[in-house]
Amino acid sequence: MRAILAASLLMASLVHGGAVAAECPPGALGVARTIVVDPREHARIGAMQYNETLPLNDREVVLTFDDGPVPRHTGSVLETLASECTKATFFMVGQMANAYPAMVRRVHDEGHTIANHSQTHPFTFSRMSVPQAAAQIEGGFASLRAALGDPDAVAPFFRIPGLLRQDSVEQYLAAHGVMTWSVDVVADDWTHINAAEIARRAVSRLEARGKGVLLLHDIHEKTAVALPVILQELKARGFKIVHVVPTAADRPKTATTPEQWAAHVPERGLWPRVVVTDMATSAPALTVPSPASFGVADPSGLAVAVSLVPGFDQAPPHPGEVPPPPVAPWPRPNYSAPTAAGSFAVPAAQNFQYAHVFAGPRRDTTGGAERKRVASSPANGVRAKASNRPAPRVTSPFGGSRTASPPRLFGHQL
């Protein structure tokens, strides 16, 4: 009788996945509740990229793991989850499932959700054609179903490798009844940080957001080391774990409202930020400056002469030339104290010191072929690449003189 009872308990643990309740240690994190979702009604979730995410209450977390399985590290992750009697969703790569089918079956038998993460995990989904993406998606599903031996054991959930989304791929997934998963919170465990930092980022970001879908990777040893710390911290801070499964004939969807699926922006200022403005406020208007704006504290009358920057309107005269009459600097006429309906005077071109375009030093107008012929002539006694004529001096229209630029070299110079 005892043998029969023990066998029954063992069979129940395999059927329902995970350890039986008696094996859970006191105070284990456990699973607060299970959400049953219909991918046909909510095709895309994850606040990092989409307008919808899972309908979680405050202090609820969904654990997800990508890129596995890898027996050594995935096994360690499973042991940690079992020690807390909690469940997660594993987005597996098809070729990894082909390599380690026994580990895929173990993950499923322990009660976790098996989901698809493509066949070979390419980082090109954002620029793939739909047929190329379909081959990766369907290949991943086929490999996972073959490893489990049961088509219904794989959830119609898909996470795009690298989260490199595009509309056409998501439309393909939705048309085939597959829910695209993004994330709410990342722990950056794929970067060059240690286990302690992974745990710190995961917990602090969940604390800041208040809830969410957490992304981890079960192919890294440092993630397996960080996971016990993450779970202990979540338990100490009052977080609960939620398990997500798809609808089935004997498993109706969880009743929710559309508002629960909305990816609400937390008040703590995490991305995406929304700036709320008061639409009743009148449009801002610039105030016309007064003489005091230019440093004139006590004007003697209504007309005040104001000069901002001295300029010029024409080139300085050459020696012997008669200078033109001076032109008063801006503003012309004098700036008057504005009335209540005052307006700015329209500036002239001289205000910007570009009233005229002055002719610069005259350049040699000899044709290029002629210059090359003269420069390469043996009669000149010079090399073919340059002329030995002394560089002329030119006079600047603004005073002074300088040496003209050296003649251009001809022929190959590199």
VENBEL-V334421 format. One line per field, one symbol per residue. phi: phi as a letter, one per 40 degrees, with the letter a starting at -180 (. if undefined). psi: psi as a letter, one per 20 degrees, with the letter a starting at -180 (. if undefined). A space follows every 10 residues. Layout:
BEGIN
phi->???
psi->???
END
This chain:
BEGIN
phi->.ccccccccc ccccccggcc dccccdgccg bcabbbbbdc cbcbbhccbb cbaccccdgb bbcbbbgccb dccccccccc cccbfbbabb cbcdcccccb ccccccdccc gcccbbbgcb fccbccbccc cccccccccc ccccccccga dccbccbabc dgfccadccc cccccbgbcc bbabbbbfcc ccbccccccc cccccccccg aiccbbbccb ccccccddcc cccccccgcb cbbbbccadb bccccabdcc ccccccccgc cccbccbccc ccccbccccb dccbgccbcc accbcbbcbc bbbacdccdg ccccccbccc cbcdcbdccc bcaccccccc cbgbcbbccc dccccccccc cccccccccc gbcccacccc ccbbcccbhg aaccccdccb gcbb
psi->ghgggghggg hhhhgipaqr hhipqpjqga ogrpppqohh hnhpqoihir iqrqmqrqkq pppqpqiaqo gghhggghgg ghhjlrqrpo oqpghhhhhm hhhghggghj jrpprpkrgj lqljhijqrg hghhggghgg gggghhhhjo hiipqlqppp pjkmrqghgh hgghhjkppp pbrhpqjkii rmqrhhhggg ggghhhgghi rropprpjip hhghhhghgg gghgghjjqq ppqpqrqrhj nqqpprqhhh ipnqpqiijq qpqpppqoii pqqqqqppqr hhhjjohnqh ahpppppfpq aqirqqqrpi qpqrqqpqrq qpaqpqpqah krrqqpqrhh hjklhqoqpa pprpjpqghg ghgghjphhi krqiirqjpq pqpqpqijqr rrpqqqqpqq api.
END
